[in-house]
Amino acid sequence: MLLRQLEYLVALAREKHFARAAGACYVSQPSLSAAIRKLEQELDVPIVRRGRRFEGLTPEGERVLLWAQRILAEQDALRHELSVMRGGLTGTLRLGAIPTAMPVVSLLTTPFCERHTSARVTLESLSSRDITQKLAEFDLDVAMTYLDDDTLGQVRKTPLYEERYLLLTPQHTELGELPVATWAQVAALPLCLLSPDMRNRRIMNGYFTDDGVTASPAIESDTVSGLYSHLHGNHWSTVISHAWLHMFGVPEGMRVVPLKSPAHGPRVGLVIAARSPEPVLARALLDVARQAGVHTALDDLLNVHLMGSGYLDIASKSLTVGP
């Protein structure tokens, strides 16, 4: 059995098309098909369900695919371990992040690249479901996501920060003058919020419900930038995580107002597949994360914005007490 045969199988499972898989592997389609047939002969099991086109993998093929993904991941890990022994970390760190955590990823990737100048990072914005699947299939080294997600499976977790929720509203509104706002007050505003398929929005919906109201935003977006794009006209209000201030700040004419929330918000952190040894690139990013002080950096940034609004003391208390 050759590693190249396993690479062809993984590509075919990903592309679900013989020609596209061959193109991704830079070989001819007959060469790819022949290699997979040879793999079937060597393992003495049918791997691919064949018809006039690719029809999927057999049950045996699905099991072979899992081992192929694992073996190829271990091969990459070996190469990275050897690169460290030669004097420097090389290779590409594959990092995935939920969209609401993307604004703070640079707090980790920048020091990572500064420390490991020969390494590279590829970054994907992914849903929680995609993160779970890609970790299981060894298509990601590390992911930044909500740590209380029950669908993550067997992973190792490194907390980074707790989300703190804030109202972002025009200065001229009544709520813009308050030191603290309630979720019920926010629900009455002209709102743009994340779409309901986003976990962040579902968390917020729970807070609205706890305050006896339902939010009915006129505009919904599946990206943080989509929300911010509506704020420059000083008409719409939105609810943000304090982590978004790192990238987007507070638009001109807007004010950030703390919201009464539980003492501990949803935790965001890094997750890696629970396997030993840990991939060296993933371990290197975790080492950076432990020293980066993301939680402190985001809290300091929040305090700067609250101080600029003139109600730091009251706001700080509102972020650590229940509704």
N, C-alpha and C positions, 0 to 999 in steps of 0.2 A: 504494500500500500504506500503510495506516494503522497506527500503533503499537497502536491499540486492537484491531485484528484479530489482531495477534501476541499480545497479552495474552489474548484469547479462546482462541487455540490452545493456549497454555501452560496455561491453566486447564483446558481440556478434557483435555489429556494427563495432567494431575495428578489430576483428579477421575474421569476415565474414565466420565463420565456427563454427557449434555447438560444435564439440568435442574440438577444440582449445580454444573456449571461456570457456568451462567447465574446461579445464585444467588450464587456466589462473586464474580462480576463485577457484580452488582447490575443485571442486565438481564434481559429476558424470554428464554425459550428460543428463540422464533422469531428474535429479534434476533441472538442469538449464532450460530444456525445460518446465518442469511443472511450474516452477516459472514464466516464461514469459507468459505461457498460463493463469495463475492465474491473472497476471497483465492485460492481455487483458480482462478478465472477469470483473475485478474490474473497469476498465475504460470504458468498453463496446465499444471498438473499436478494429479492427484488427491491430496488430502492425507488425507482421512478414509475409512476403509473402513466403509461404511454398510450396515446391515441394519435389522432392527426395533429395534435398539438400537446403541449405540456399540460397534464391534468392533475399535477400534484404529486406528493410523495406517498408511498405505501406506509403502513404503520412501522415496518422495519426501517424504511427510509427516514421517517421522522426521528427514530432513535439514533440512527447513524448520523443524522444532521446534528443532533445535540452533542454527540461525541466529537464530530468534526469541528464544531464551533469551539468546544473546550480545548481540543488539541491545538488548534490554530492560535487560540488566545495564549496557551502555555508557551507556544513557540515564540510569540511576540514578547512575552514576559521574560523568557530566557535571553533573547537578544538585548532587551533593555538592561537586565542584570549584568550581562557581560559588558555593555557599554559603560556602565558605572565603574566596573573593575578596570576598564581601560583608561579611566580618568575623567569621565564626564557623562552626564545623562543625555541620551539622544532619543529620538523617536517622537511620535505624535501622541499627545494626550487627548483622548476623545471625551469631551465634557458635554453633558446635556443639562439643561436648566428649564424649569417651568417659566413661562413668560413673565410672571410677576417677580421672579428672582433675577431676571436678566440685568436690571439696572445696577446690581451690585457685584456682578461676576468679576468685573475688572479689579475689584479689591483683592482678588485671589490670583487672577491670571497674570496681572502685571508683575507682582513680586515673584511669581513662579518663573516667568520668562527672564526676569532680571537675575534670578539665582541660577537658572539652568539655561544658559544662553544658546546651547545647541539643540534644545528641545523645542517643539512646536505644539500649538493647541488648536484643535478644531472645536468649535462651539455650535451647538444646535439648540434651538428653542423647541421644546417638546412638551406634550401633555404628560400628566402623571401616568396615564396608561402606557404611553409610548416609552417612557422612562423605564417602567417595570419590564416591558417586553425586551427592550434593547439591553438592559442589564442581564437579563436571563439568557439572551442570545450572544453575549459577549461582544456586542456592538458598541458598548460604552465602557469607559474605564471608571468614570465617576459621574454622579448626577447631583444637582442642587434642587431640592424639592422639599415639600412638607414632610416632616418626620413622623407625623401621626397618621400617615396614609397606610391603611391596613392592607392595601393591595401590593405593597412593595415586596413582600416575600422575604426570603432569607438575605438580609443585607446588614452591613455594619454602618452605624450612624455616627456622624460628628456634628453636633449642634453648632450653628453659627449665630443666629439671632432669633428673637421673637418679634413677630409683626405687631406694630402699634398703628392703630387706625386713626386717621385725621380727616376732618372736613376741609376741603379746598373750595373756597367760595369767594365771590367778588367782595371787595372791601365795603361796598356801599350797601350790602344786604344787612338785615337786622342781625342775622347769626354771625356775620363777620365782625360784629362788635362784642360778641360774647367771649368770656374766658373759656367756657366749656359748653359743648353742645350735646344734646341727646340724639339718639337714633330716630326717635319720633319726630323731632324738629327737622332733621335732615330729610326725612321722607316727604315733607311738604314742599321741598325746593324743586326747581327745574333741574333734573338730574341727568347726568350721563354716567353710566356704570359699566363695569365689565359684564360680559354676557353670562347667562346662567350656567353654561357648560364649563365655566372657569371655577376652579375650587375656591379661589379667593372670593368670588361673588357669592358662592354658596355659604361660605363662612359669614360674610356680611349679612346675608339674608337671615341667618340664625340670630344675629344681634338685633336686626329690625324686628323680627318676630318676638324676641324676648322683651322688646319695648312696646309690644302691642300694635305694631303697624306692619304694612307691607310696602316695600319700595316699588314704584312704577316709573322707572326712568324712561324718558322720551328717546334717549340714544343709548345703545349698547354696543360695545366693541370687544373684540377678543385680543386686543393689545393695549398695553399701557400708553403707548404713543398715540393710539387712536383716541383715548380719553383726553390726553393733554392737547391734542390738536383742536379741541372744541373750547378750550378755556381762555383763549386770547381775546375773545370778544366780550368778556366779562358778563356773560349771560348765564352760562351753565355752572353748576356746582358738581363736585364729585367727591367720592371717598377714596383716599389713597392709603397705601402702606407707607410708613415713615422711610422705608428703604428706598422708595422711588425718588425721594428728595436728592439722593446722591447723584442721579443722572439728570433729573428734570427740574429740581428746585421748585420755586414758587413763581409762577408767571406774574408779570407786571399787572398791578391792579387787583391781585388776588391776595387772600389771607388764609393761613393755615390755622385751623381751630381744633383743639383736642376733642376727642369723643370719649364719653364714658364707656369703658370697656372692662372686661374681666381683668383681674390682676395679671394673668399670664395669657398672652396671645398665642396664636399658632406658631409652632417652632419650624424654622427653615434651617436646613443643614445639608451636609454632603452625605451621600450614600454610595457604597461600593458593594459589589457582590461578595457574599460571605464565603470566600475560598482562600486557601493557603497554598503557597505564600501569596501575600498581597502583591498585585502588579506594582512594579517599582515606580512607574509614572504616577499611579494613583497614590501610592504611599508618599511620594514627593509632594503632591498637592496637599495631602492631609497635613504634612509637616508645615507647609506654608500657612495653611488655614489656622493651625493651632497658635501661630505667632502673629497672625495678621490683625487680631483684635477687631473683627468685623462688628461685633456687638457694640463695643465701645465707640468705634468710629461712627456708627449710625446714630447712636444716642447723642454723641457730641454734636453731630450735624443737626439733629432734631432740636437740641437745646439752642443752637445758634438761631434757628428760624423762630422758635418760640420767644426767645429773648428779643428778637427784632419785632415781634408782635406785641411785646410789652406785658405778657402775663406768664412768664416762665414758672414762677412758684406755684400758681394755681394749676397750671397745665400739668406740671409734673405730678401733682397729687392726683389729678384726674386720670392719669394713665396707670395708676397703681391701685385703684379701688374699683369695686364692682359697681354696676349700674344702680 
